[in-house]
Amino acid sequence: MTDLQPKNSPNAAFKNKQNLRKTKLLALPAKRFAIALCVPFLLVPATFTPAYAAATTQQQNENGSENKTTLYLPAPYFKTVPNAQDRSSLGVSYYGETGSILNVTDVSGELLQLRTSFGEQVYVPIWYTENQSADTESIQPVILRLKPDAALHLFPGSESVWSADYAASGAISAVQSGDWYGISLPADPGYANGSVVRPALLWVEKSQIQSTQKPVSGLLSADSTVPTAMVRSLTETSLQIGTTQAQTLELLGEPYSRTPLPYSETQTENSKGERGEKWRYERSDAQLTLSFGVDGKLLGWNWILPTSEAAQAGVNSNQPPYAFRYDFRTLPPVASASPELLWQSESKLDAQYLLAASEKVLVLQEDDGYVSGNHLEGGIYAVDRTSGERLWSRDAGYGSVHTLISHDERSALVFTESDPQKDEKPMLRSIRLRDGAVRWSREIEQAETNLTDSNPLFAADTSVVIAVQPNETGKGLLTVRSQQSGSVRWTKEFADPYQVLNQGSNDPYVLIRQGRWIQALDPNSGQAVWSLKSDENTVADPQSTSGLFNGQLASPFDTDPSLRWVALGKDHVRLNASTGEITGRYPILENEQVDVLGNDYLLIRRALNASTYSSGSLFETVLYDVKLKRELWSIAGQADRPLLNQDRVFVLWNGIPAALSIEDGQPLWKTETAEFALGNLGGSAASGSFLRFEDTLLLPYGPDLLAIDAQTGKLLRRIDGVSTLYNESNTQLMRNHFLNSDNHTIYVGSANGSFSAISFEALSRALHGEESTPSAD
């Protein structure tokens, strides 16, 4: 048997006691325990067992080489054998829940060796599986000052002890067993090999306590003076899965805000149709969010912290037990602002995007962000632009949906693909905007649909266009119908793949690219109006399957149909959609990505050490003047998500918000990162697009919507109640449809089912008005 015993040697009598513990362990039946206490140390039923954990457990049971026992209360899972001579050995991987079944692989001295459901080998004091540990009580938090010669024990009565010097500045306790207090001792070091090392729970006898001090309010209340580090330590043991909202209030105090919880963060099967809550606590040095299910019980928590130590920069927040996370941010946490809303619309699905807008109506897309499985559940709905009142909705199920506003702005043209879980064929409908009445509908034969393009729905003048690609069973078919009646105006077959280059609802012609050609076809007759021919077939654009550029935010409120960049032959060309005139040109290169900046510039990211952009590791960014046909300047690294504004361009420069001079590319400012965060992320960050109003930039960045001073780059606030969702299907939705403005009002979606309208004035007051700043202790 492996020697797991701590290095301090117990006497012979104590060895006999250990042998009794071992014997008792093997005979202990698996039971669940729950004891009602004043704060939630023990109220933690074992309800969360991931599927991948279950597979590991089953395999271990089949091996027949393990013994089982049960935890009477949350127990520290030590990463290594605790050593009285080494504080770093007190690092904890996480805390097992009350009632957890332990698969024990070895026993020695005061410790069990076991393998967790996540496959990690850890060490647990036997005492947590013994009857006397079940007598442990939760108490109101108390700060203890220890006597200089006090000893910290592995558990009550343990002979494994550590010096009180480890808690010289005091320790916090919320659990008591007889005359013993359990204290949370922060790990030192707190990070190793990209993982958080969690605080250890050690025990001190009452006689060795010099003084006690009870906090006068919740630990994170506005008037609390309890240091953040102490509160963080206590959350590990006192905020376990199943903790109630009432218990959390008693422990922490009233949160800064309570907002709807995204379904993507809800782990209970019976919560569909209802949302839990996300609570947020804020201090200037840290923030804490807690997720509660619809039953009011804790699902998990997340500490949001600045990267204040070098080791934190490499910490992966996604680690066991996954429900309890530490998120070290590149940008320092910033206080929230809660602007007064003009209105807010609520949806049953998580993600909300603004697809199209008329003078009086907004058309929105909703989806669940793959919460339903390996597919999206989605739909569309319309709201009154003034009041936010929902006018109508249409469920698309698990089929995709595409929408345009008709030329007369009275109808939404809606194409829904077949739902793989229902016996429904693809449908094209004209839906009256004001009330949702179906003006006409046309069934699209399943055999006709081969919708390889991400968007098969287009509009030209008063026509609506459905594009079906050729496949091995038949030719492709372009069908052009009247927006007013749905009747077919003309069709065109294609033996080879083709692309429709129309954008929005106001193009005058149907624009077709195939091979060497771009043709503009009359939407009423199908006759060619103008055409362009290149010397070679159009090459695949490595940046976009549709051949259309990325660039700064393309708002649904922008209706200018004239100029656009498309691929033709071996070049990107700037095309006038009305006349067919080419007014700019730039070659398509596989080692570049290109963004459009207004009418005159291209922002080009270039891999310097690879033939393709995706395989590069060394980059530069270039500003190209379309009229002058030359590069104006270059800077090292990758700059994307651009927004041109007079003499500057706002970008994410290697993932950090920055402003660059249009004249020479020099940085005018770069948002300050947390002290030890990587100032260069080596690429982009999960984000949407910049939007400017007045002297403020709004940017969906990571999980938050941030407000940044456009003149200095200073972080102002995060906008409370807005959460983001990034997945492989919503890149363009996040860039162009999550955050928008009509020059009077901000429209913003969220991943918690809400879509909000905020006036410029209300947002400016919330960002710049005199509001209290969370305290730091």
HUHU-V837069 format. One record per run of one state. SS is the DSSP state (alpha for helix, beta for strand, coil for the rest). FROM is the first residue (numbers start at 1). TO is the last residue. If there is no record, write none. Layout:
# HUHU-V837069
ss: <SS:SS>
from: <FROM:FROM>
to: <TO:TO>
This chain:
# HUHU-V837069
ss: <coil:alpha:coil:alpha:coil:beta:coil:beta:coil:beta:coil:beta:alpha:coil:beta:coil:beta:coil:beta:coil:beta:alpha:coil:alpha:coil:beta:coil:beta:coil:beta:alpha:coil:beta:coil:beta:coil:beta:coil:beta:coil:beta:coil:beta:alpha:beta:coil:alpha:coil:beta:alpha:coil:beta:coil:alpha:coil:alpha:coil:beta:coil:beta:coil:beta:coil:alpha:coil:beta:coil:beta:coil:beta:coil:beta:coil:beta:coil:beta:coil:beta:coil:beta:coil:beta:coil:beta:coil:beta:coil:alpha:coil:beta:coil:beta:coil:beta:coil:beta:coil:beta:coil:beta:coil:beta:coil:beta:coil:beta:coil:beta:coil:beta:coil:beta:coil:beta:coil:beta:coil:beta:coil:beta:coil:alpha:coil:beta:coil:beta:coil:beta:coil:beta:coil:beta:coil:beta:coil:beta:coil:beta:coil:beta:coil:beta:coil:beta:coil:alpha:coil:beta:coil:beta:coil:beta:alpha:coil>
from: <1:12:28:51:64:67:71:75:79:83:84:86:87:91:92:97:101:109:111:116:121:126:130:131:136:137:147:151:154:161:164:168:171:178:180:186:191:193:195:197:198:199:200:206:209:215:228:239:244:245:253:257:261:263:266:269:272:277:283:286:293:297:307:310:315:324:330:336:338:343:347:351:358:361:368:378:385:390:398:401:406:411:417:426:433:438:445:446:449:457:461:463:469:471:472:474:475:476:483:488:495:499:501:509:515:517:523:528:534:550:552:563:569:571:577:582:588:592:598:601:608:613:616:619:626:630:637:639:646:648:654:656:662:667:671:687:688:691:694:696:702:704:710:715:720:731:737:739:742:745:749:754:760:769>
to: <11:27:50:63:66:70:74:78:82:83:85:86:90:91:96:100:108:110:115:120:125:129:130:135:136:146:150:153:160:163:167:170:177:179:185:190:192:194:196:197:198:199:205:208:214:227:238:243:244:252:256:260:262:265:268:271:276:282:285:292:296:306:309:314:323:329:335:337:342:346:350:357:360:367:377:384:389:397:400:405:410:416:425:432:437:444:445:448:456:460:462:468:470:471:473:474:475:482:487:494:498:500:508:514:516:522:527:533:549:551:562:568:570:576:581:587:591:597:600:607:612:615:618:625:629:636:638:645:647:653:655:661:666:670:686:687:690:693:695:701:703:709:714:719:730:736:738:741:744:748:753:759:768:777>
